[in-house]
Amino acid sequence: MADQQIERSERIASISRKTNETDIQLTFQVDGLGISKLETDVPFLNHMLDLFTKHGHFDLTVAANGDIDIDDHHTVEDIGICLGHTLREALGDKRGIKRYASVFVPMDEALAQVIIDISNRPHFEYRAEYPSATVGSFTTELVHEFLWKFALEARITLHVIVHYGQNTHHMIEAIFKALGRALDEATSIDPRVLGVPSTKGVL
């Protein structure tokens, strides 16, 4: 049984989520300075979240413990869930946001593209083929798991495409940098937008 509590103020939100598999405290601020404080048992994910935070100009604090004696799956998945949930809470009614973004980011020989629609309709498309199944001890299939659960809980449409690359680390790094930049753009306030950017009048 999960014990979950959420707090929200302006464009910042926090979550405490405890299950039999993980114990996570996470705070996400949309309008930040690119500062991260990350304490998880998955070093490669720490690295990727640091890139995401820096290039998105967010602030992110994560303290997570999980059953990594089994594998990294539950920890990575649940951090994605918590990050998505806090993004949705922090954005509130989404008034004034740009809503859409499409960003390309190169990382040496690799090129990734991330397209976002803050739509309140969770959907995820993923096109990436990696040369190796692991980066160090990190299993590359967990990138999909993290991004899918993030999109689901944030209730956004997220398309991720790695157009090419030879180094698996570079390819994944390009994804997380592009995710940060695209989310920064999509959540930015556009003074021309009156209310929410939808003909439905709600997102």
MISE-776609 format. One record per residue (C-alpha): x, z, y; residue in three letters. Coordinates in steps of 0.5 Angstrom, whole numbers, padded with zeros to 4 digits, always signed. Layout:
REM residues N
XZYala
...
//
This chain:
REM residues 203
+0000+0000+0000met
+0003-0002+0007ala
+0003+0003+0013asp
+0003-0001+0019gln
+0003+0000+0026gln
+0003-0004+0032ile
+0004-0003+0040glu
+0004-0008+0045arg
+0005-0008+0053ser
+0006-0014+0057glu
+0010-0020+0053arg
+0013-0015+0048ile
+0011-0012+0042ala
+0013-0007+0036ser
+0011-0006+0029ile
+0013-0001+0024ser
+0012-0004+0016arg
+0013+0000+0010lys
+0012-0002+0003thr
+0014+0000-0004asn
+0019-0006-0003glu
+0022-0006+0005thr
+0022-0001+0011asp
+0022-0005+0017ile
+0022-0003+0025gln
+0022-0009+0029leu
+0021-0010+0037thr
+0021-0017+0040phe
+0021-0019+0047gln
+0019-0026+0049val
+0022-0025+0056asp
+0029-0022+0055gly
+0036-0023+0056leu
+0038-0026+0049gly
+0040-0019+0047ile
+0039-0017+0039ser
+0041-0011+0035lys
+0040-0012+0028leu
+0041-0007+0022glu
+0039-0011+0016thr
+0042-0011+0009asp
+0042-0019+0009val
+0048-0021+0013pro
+0047-0028+0014phe
+0040-0027+0016leu
+0043-0022+0022asn
+0047-0028+0024his
+0041-0033+0024met
+0037-0028+0028leu
+0042-0027+0033asp
+0043-0034+0034leu
+0035-0035+0035phe
+0035-0029+0040thr
+0041-0031+0044lys
+0039-0039+0045his
+0031-0037+0046gly
+0033-0032+0051his
+0029-0026+0047phe
+0031-0019+0046asp
+0030-0017+0039leu
+0031-0010+0035thr
+0031-0010+0027val
+0032-0004+0023ala
+0030-0006+0016ala
+0032-0003+0009asn
+0030-0007+0002gly
+0030-0007-0005asp
+0036-0012-0005ile
+0039-0009-0011asp
+0033-0014-0014ile
+0035-0020-0009asp
+0034-0021-0002asp
+0027-0024-0002his
+0023-0019+0000his
+0027-0017+0006thr
+0028-0024+0009val
+0020-0025+0007glu
+0018-0018+0011asp
+0022-0019+0017ile
+0019-0026+0018gly
+0012-0023+0017ile
+0014-0018+0022cys
+0017-0022+0027leu
+0011-0027+0027gly
+0006-0021+0028his
+0010-0019+0034thr
+0010-0026+0037leu
+0003-0026+0036arg
+0001-0019+0039glu
+0006-0020+0045ala
+0003-0027+0047leu
-0004-0024+0048gly
-0009-0029+0050asp
-0004-0034+0051lys
-0006-0036+0058arg
-0001-0040+0062gly
+0004-0042+0056ile
+0006-0049+0055lys
+0004-0049+0048arg
+0008-0054+0045tyr
+0016-0056+0045ala
+0020-0060+0041ser
+0028-0059+0041val
+0034-0062+0037phe
+0040-0058+0036val
+0046-0061+0033pro
+0051-0056+0030met
+0058-0061+0029asp
+0055-0066+0024glu
+0048-0063+0023ala
+0042-0064+0027leu
+0036-0060+0026ala
+0029-0061+0030gln
+0024-0056+0031val
+0017-0058+0033ile
+0012-0052+0035ile
+0005-0052+0037asp
+0002-0045+0039ile
-0005-0047+0036ser
-0007-0041+0033asn
-0008-0045+0027arg
-0002-0043+0022pro
+0001-0049+0019his
+0008-0050+0016phe
+0012-0057+0015glu
+0019-0057+0012tyr
+0024-0062+0011arg
+0031-0060+0009ala
+0036-0062+0003glu
+0042-0057+0003tyr
+0049-0059-0001pro
+0049-0052-0004ser
+0044-0047-0006ala
+0047-0041-0003thr
+0051-0039+0003val
+0056-0034+0001gly
+0051-0029-0003ser
+0045-0032+0001phe
+0040-0036-0002thr
+0038-0042+0002thr
+0031-0043-0001glu
+0030-0036+0003leu
+0030-0040+0010val
+0023-0044+0008his
+0020-0037+0006glu
+0022-0034+0012phe
+0020-0039+0017leu
+0013-0040+0013trp
+0012-0033+0013lys
+0014-0033+0021phe
+0009-0039+0022ala
+0003-0036+0018leu
+0003-0029+0022glu
+0005-0032+0029ala
-0001-0037+0027arg
+0003-0043+0030ile
+0004-0050+0027thr
+0011-0050+0026leu
+0015-0057+0024his
+0022-0056+0022val
+0027-0062+0020ile
+0034-0063+0018val
+0036-0070+0020his
+0042-0070+0016tyr
+0048-0065+0015gly
+0054-0064+0010gln
+0055-0056+0011asn
+0050-0052+0009thr
+0051-0046+0014his
+0051-0051+0020his
+0045-0054+0018met
+0041-0047+0017ile
+0045-0045+0024glu
+0042-0051+0027ala
+0035-0049+0025ile
+0035-0042+0028phe
+0038-0045+0034lys
+0033-0050+0035ala
+0027-0045+0033leu
+0030-0040+0039gly
+0030-0046+0044arg
+0023-0049+0042ala
+0020-0042+0042leu
+0023-0041+0049asp
+0020-0047+0052glu
+0013-0047+0048ala
+0012-0039+0051thr
+0014-0041+0058ser
+0009-0040+0063ile
+0007-0046+0067asp
+0004-0045+0074pro
+0000-0051+0073arg
-0004-0049+0067val
-0010-0045+0069leu
-0013-0041+0063gly
-0010-0043+0056val
-0008-0050+0055pro
-0014-0052+0050ser
-0020-0056+0052thr
-0023-0051+0047lys
-0022-0045+0052gly
-0019-0041+0047val
-0013-0041+0043leu
//
